[in-house]
Amino acid sequence: MTMAAGSMCEVPDEGNEQGMTHTSDPSQQEYSLRDLASDDGVNLRKGEQETIEEVQKRNLSEKLEHKHYSSDFNSYAEVPEMSVRGRDRVEDYLLLQADTASLVGLTRFLVLGSNASRVVNMGEQGSDVGGIAFELRCTIVFSIVVRWIIFFFKKPMKLFGLLLEFFLNGDNLSCSIRNLLTGRIPERGSKNCLSAVGYLDTRVHLHKFCNNSAPEEKEKPGVLEDLVMMDICVMASKIVYENADVVKSIIDEDWKMHFVNLYNFWNEYRKETSTQAFIMCNKRKDADLILISFRGAKTFDASDLCMGFDYSWCHVPGMGKVHVGFLEALGLGTRDEISSILSSLQGPNPNLAVEDKKVAYYTLRNVLRDLLAEHPKAMFVVTGHGVGGALAALFPALLLFNEEEDLIKRWSAVYTFGQPRTGDEQLQMFMQPYAKKYFRVVYSHDIMPLLPYDDGVFLYKHIGVCLHYNSFFIEKIMNKEPSWSNFSSWNIVSQLVNSIWKLIRGFLMGRICGREYQETRLMIMCRILGLIEPCLSAHMPTNYINCARLRCRV
């Protein structure tokens, strides 16, 4: 099975009709997907090569002190006398200190700009903490307060999650009560024990696109391969929430593919294993596809849920400002010792080189090397939902930063679903030559792709274009997803109307689209909660599976 990613990029030349805009500022210039779809690197329109080269060189000036890029921006040669790995200090960073801030201190910081050192920790190249602008102070306070609220409910959330999964795995209420009274607790981690996400959407089969309702679309070159690839990725990003026995059973027995392993990775900042990912191949021998899937935030884990609202970043020389929480999740240092981030990028921490403290980036990189050597025809794809999508987007960027050219050549695509932003404009430009490989799917009013903010203060950016789906699963290719985060009366009304429509549709999906689309009772409950907070209910994996299977292009 040979998977193609590039054909998804075929869109009309009229970029403005697809949500594209063009500006005179080259650093903000946007391009149609066709301009980015090329097999030999960046295929820019005539007359724009020089402008983009200037932008690349300006935004990556710090790295250009140590590297020089070839003319096609797809490779670079190292200057051995001046290696970026010689730096062991992060001089520019911004860390929001929710642990040390108090309510009184936060109020003084917001109103007067004082007491800043207990609220935010900024690097040597950052602005004076005593002179932080009011707009920035508002964003910092909002981030910390939201995290406080989530952490306040940390233990009740965890207890509720355990009870919910206990009753869900009891087949029915009476069976669950009987199990509770007799002490027959479902064995967590077994093949028959699913997570709450598994009960939100019980589908595990890959879709049969031979029965797709748009045969004229299917006949276009590469479209069927794209449909299959997107379906595999969205299902992989859902089943990664399960334990190893469940994932292995689905991949080996249902998908008839090859499960390699599922890993629980160490997070040094949190002092626990909090990052989960699995690797699979589409065949046991002579595979065409190797897939890495990162798990998103656990539904009832406060630390995971806070990650999207943590706006802390550090500047990685030559790469740009990167979200600290995502680097920590990949096992690359800790904010408690900020210099550990750069040292971790130079090589794995020997103190973590033990069985129970494997880190995500280096473990997956090493396994990927072995698999690509074992399957010489294979290309690899990375995917994830929510926070897992952010880790999936960063993984190839870190491979590029560490000059893993042999791996980058075998990288096919990244598919993310409801992914938050990962870094600033410099990181975006760092990956611009590979933007064609990023397929970032956003459904309706999902709030996660709008976090952390791109608001003139934190300037977080996405890599690549957005495949946005409305509530009718109509796809529109855009450079930037619509913003639903403001509180205008029109947005509030439109979200409420949209949530009512989704709730009604949830009861009718099985009749309208077929039995496999019938929504579970737990998903219907989420639809009801969506009447209160539409942006959160839109983030559920069910919506993204339907996007992949019911999509209609305009």
N, C-alpha and C positions, 0 to 999 in steps of 0.2 A: 504494500500500500504506500504509494508515494504521495506525500502531502505537499500542497502548494499554498503559499501564502500571498504571493505577489498579485494574483489575479483579483483579489478583493479590491485592489486599488483602481480598477477601471471605472472612471467616472467621467462625465462630460467635461469638455474644456472650459465651459462657462463656470468658473469657480464661484462667482458671486451667487449663482443660482443654487449652489450647494452649501451656502452658509459661509463662503470665503470672502474675505475682505482684503484690500491691499492698501498699505499705508506708505507714506514717503519715508518714514524712518526705517532704515534697513534692519535694525535690531528687532523691529516689530513686524517685519514683512511676513506675510502669510502666503502659502502656496497651495495649489490644488494637489490632490493625491497623485495625479499623473506626473506632476513635476518631480515628485519624490520617488516614483516607481521606476527604478532602474536596476539592472543586475550588476552594473559596474560602479556602484558608488552613488554619488549625488548627481542627478540629472537635472541641472538647473536650466531655466529658460535663457535663451541667448541674450547677452548683455547684462546678466545679473551675477555672473560668476565672480567678477572682481568685487562687487559690493558684499557678497556673502563671505568672500575670503577675508575682507577687511573686518567684518563683524566677528568672524571666527578668531582672527588674530588678536583683536582687541579684547574679546571676552576671555580668551585663553592665554593672555599675555604672560601670566605667571608660569604656566606650564611651558610656554615657548622659551623660557629662560633655560630650560633643561632638555627640551625635546625639539626636533624639527620635523614638521609634517611634510609628507609627499604632496604633490600637486593635486591629487584626487581626494585628499583628506581621509583616505581609508587606511592608511598605514603611517607609521612614524618610526624614525630611527633614533636610537638613544645616543646621546652625547655622553660617553662614559665618564668624563671629568666632572660633570655636574649632574648628579642624579637626584631626582625629587625624593628618592628614598633616603637621602642623607638628612632630611629634615625630621626632627622628632618632636617638634612643638606645633601645636595648633594656636596660631596667634589671633585668629578672628573667629569668634563664636558668640552665641547668645543662648543662654540656658535659663529657662523659666523655673524658678525654685518654689514649686508648690509646697514642698515639705517644710521650708523654713519661714515662709510668709505667714503672717497672722492677719486677722480681719482688720485690726486697727492699723497695722503697718501697710496693708493693702490699700486702705482708705486714704492714708496719708500720701502714699505713692501716687494714687490716682489724682487726688485733688492738688497736692502741692509738688509732686515730683520728688519728694524726699523719701528716705528709708529705702532707696532703690537697691542697695547692695544685698538686702535680705529678700528681694523679690526677683531680681534678674542679675545674672552673672555674665558680664560681657568681656570679650577678649581685649588684648592690647590695641588691636586695630579698630575696635568698635568705638562708637561715639561715647562721649562722656555720660556716665550713668546719671549724673545729676541734671543733665539737660535733655532728657528723653521727651520727645514731642508728645502732646496730649493724645493724639490719635494712636500712637504706638502704645502709650500707657493703657488706653481703653482696651486695645486688643490683648495685651498681656494680662490685664485683670480678668477679662472675659475667659481667657484660656484657663487661668488658675481657678476661678470660681467654678467653672463647669467641671473641672477635674475634682475639685473638693466635693461637689455634689455627688458625682459618680462614686468616689471613694467612701463617702458617708454611707452609701448603701452596699458596700463591698460584701460584707458578711451576709446580709439578708439576700442579696442577689445570688451568692454562691449556694446558700441553703435552698432557695427557691429552685435554682437550676438542678440541684441534686434530686429534690423531691419531684420536680416535673419529669426528669428523665426516668426516675424510678417508676412513676405511674405510667409513663408512655411505654416503657418496656414490659409492663405487666399485662399486655394484650387488651385488657379492659379494666374498668374501675373495680369490679368485684374481685377479679383475679389479683389486682394490685393490693387491695385491702387484705385479702387472704394471705398473700405473700408477706405483707407487713406484719400480720399477727403471728404467722408461723416462723418468721425470721428467714424466709427464703428470698434473700436479696439478689436481684439479677447481677451476675458477675460482670463488673465493668471491665472492658477490654476484650470481651469474648465476641465470637462471631455473631451472636444473636442480640447483642446490646448496641443500640444505635444512639447517636447524639440527638439533641433537640432539632438540629438542622436536618438530620435524616428523617425526622417525623414531619418537619415542615413541608418537605417534598420527598415522597417515597420513590420517585423514579430513579432507576439505576441503569436502565438499558440505554444503549446508544440508539440514536434515531435512525429510522430507515428512510433516507431521503429519496428513494425510488418512488415513493408515493407523494412527493411534494406537490403542492397545488399550483406551482408556477413552472411548468415544463419549459416555457420559452426562456426563462431565466437560467434554468439548469443547463440548457444547451450551450450557453456562452462558455468559451474556453476557461477552464480552471474554476468555474463557479461551484461545481459539485464538490471539488476537493476542498474549497474554502468552507462550504457548509459542513462537511464532515469534520474538518479541523476545528472549526469553532465549536461544534457540538462536543467533540472529545474534550476540548479545553474547558468548556463550561461544566461538563459533568465531572471532570477531574478536579476542578476547583470546588465542587460541592462535596465529593466523597472524601476529600482530604480531611474533612472535619471528623471523620470516623476513626476508629482504632485500626491497627495494622491487620488484624484478622478479617475485618469487614472489607477493607480496601483490597486486600489480596484476593478474597473470594470474588469480589465484583470484577476485578481486572482479569484474573485467570479463568474463572468459570463463566462469567456472563459476557465479558467483552472478547474472550478468547485471545487475549494479549499476554504480555509477560510482566508480572510485578517484580520489581527489583528489590526495593526495601522502602520502609517508612521510618523516618527519623524524628526523634524529639531532641531539639538542640538547646544548648545552654545559653542563657542570657546573663552575662556577668553583672549587669546593673541590677537586675531583678533577683539575682542569686537563685535562679530556678530554671528548669527546662520549660521554655514558653513558646518556642518556635517549632512548628511541625511542617514537614514536607515529605513527599514521596517521589520516587523515580520509577518510571515504567518504560517499556519498549513495546512497539506494536507487534514484534515477533521475537521469539526466543533466539532464533538464529537469523543472521543476515537482515537485521531490522533496518527499516527506512526512517523510523521516527523514534527519538528518545524524548520523553516528556518529564519535566520537573514541575510539580504543583505545590505551591505554598498555601498553607492554611491561613484563613483570615482570623479576625478576632473571635475568641470564644464568646458565645452569646451572653453568658453570665459571669464573665471574668472582667472585673473593674479595670485592672491594669491594661488589658488588651483594648477595652473600649476607650480608655483615656488617650491612647496613642494618637488617634486622629486629631485630638484637641490639644496636643502638646506641640507648640510651634518652635521648640528648641532646634537650633541648627549649629553646625560647625562648618567652617570653610576648609575643604580639602584642596590643597594647592593643585591647580591645573584642572580640577574637576568641577569645583564650584561649591556652593553652600548646599549641604545635604542634611536631611532630617536626622537628628541624633538618634531618636527612638528606633528608626528603621535600621541604622547602622548597628545599634546594640542588638537588635533582633537577629541580625545576620552574624553576630558574634564578633564584631569588629570594635572592641573596646568598650569603655564606659564613660559617662559624663562625670563620674566621681573622680576620674583621673583623665582629663581631657586629652593629654598627650598620648594615651593608650590607643586612641583612634588611629592616629598616623602610624604608630608602631605596629598595630594589628594589620594595617594595610600592607606593611612590608613583609609580613609573615605571621604564621599562627603563634599565638601566645603559648610558650612551652608549659605554663602552669595549667593550661586547659587541655593539654594533649593527653587526656585520659578518657576512658570509655564512657563515663557518666557525664562528661563535660565537653562533648563534641560541639563544635561551632558550625553554623550553617554554611557560611560562604566557603570555607576551605574544605569541609567534608564533601559538599556537593561538587565542588570543582574537581577534587581528586577522583570521585566516583565517575563523574562525567568524562574525564580523561580516559579512564579505563574502558568505559562503555564505547566511546567513540573509536578507540583502538580496536575493540572487539568487533564493532560493526562499522566497517570502513565506508559503507554507503549511507550511513544514517546522518540526519540533521537533527538538531535538538530544538525544542520549543519550551518556553517557560510560561506558566500561567498562574493565576491566583484570583481570589475574590476578596474585595475590601482591602484590609491591611496586607493580606497575602498577595494582592495585585501590586502593591507598592514594593514589596520585597522582590517580586518577579521582575518588575521594571528596573530595579537597581542592580540585580544580579549581573546582567550582561554589561552594564555600565562599569561595574567593578572589574569584570574580566578585561574590558578594554583599557581601563586605567592601569591594570597590572600587566598589560602587554601580552595577554594570552591570545596571541594571533591565531594559533592553530585551532583554538576553541571558537573564536569569533568567526572564522571562516566556515565553521559548521553550524553556526547559529541561524535558524530559519526565521523565528518570529517570537514575539511576546503577545499573548492575549490576556488582557486583564478585564475584570468585571467589577464596576463600582469602586475603582481604585482611587485612593487619596493622592494628593501631590507629594512629590519626593524631594524636590530641591528648587533652586532658583534658575534664573535665565541662563547663567553660565553653564549649569548642568544641562539645561535644555539644548544649548548650542553645542556643548561637548558631544551630545548624542545625535545632533542634527543629521550627520551623514547616514545614520542608521534609523532615522525617523520612519522610513517606509516599513520597517520591521515591527513597529508598535501598532497593535490594534486594541484600542482602549474603548470598551463598550460601556455606555452609560444609559441607564433606563430612567426615563421620565423625571421625577422629582427627587431622585436619589441625592442625599446631601453629602455623602462621603467624597465624591469627586470634587466638591467645592472646598474641602479641607486639606491642609491648612490654607489660610486665606491668601488669595492673590489680590491684595487690596491697596497697593501703593505703599504698604508698610513692610509686610513680610515678603511679598513678591514671590511666593511659591508658584512654580510652573509645572505643567504637564509635559511629557515627552510624546511627540507624535500627534496625530489627529484623533478626533473623537468620532466614534460611531454612535450617534445618539438615537434612541428609540423612544417614541412617545407611547402613550397608554394603549394605542392600537397596534403597536409593534411595527410602526412605519419607521424605517431607517433613514437618517439624514447624516451625511458626512460633513463634519464641521471642524474648524480649528479650535473652537472653544465651546464647551457645553453651556447651555443656558443657565443663568444664575437664578436660583430660587431662594437664596439666603436672605434677601431683603424683606422687610415687613410692610411692603406697600399693600394697600387694600386690595388691589387687583390680584397680587400674588396670593394673598390669603384666600380670597374667594375662589380663584382658579384651582388652588390645591385642594380645597374642600370639595368642590364639585368633582374634581378628578378622583378623589378618594371614595366618594359615594358611588361613582361609576365603576371603580375597580371592585368595590364590595359587591355590587349587584352582579358584575361580570363573574366574580369568583364563584357564585352559586350556579352560574350557567355555563361555565367553561367546558364541563364534561359533555353537555349537550351540543354546544356550538362547535367545538374543535375536536371532540373525540374523548374517549374514556381516560386516556393517559393524561389529559389536561385537567381532569377533575381535581379541584383543590381540596387539601385535607382540612379537617376541622381546626387544627392548629394554625394553618395558614389563614383560614377565615377569621380566626380570633385576631391575628395580626392585621388583617384588613380593617377590622373594627377599631383596633387601636390606631390604625392609620387615619381615622377620622380626627384624632387628636393631634397626631404628629405624622403627616403624610410623607415627609422626607425620609424618615427612618424605615417605615414599612416598605417603601420602594426599593430598599437595599437588599431585600430578601433574595436568596438564590433562585427561587421559583420564577421570579420575573426575568432573570437573565437566561434561564433555560428556555423560557417561552420566546425570548428575543431571538435566540439562535434557531429555534424551530419554526416560528411563525412569522419571521421577519418578511417585510415587504419593502422593497427599495423604491425611492422616488427619484 
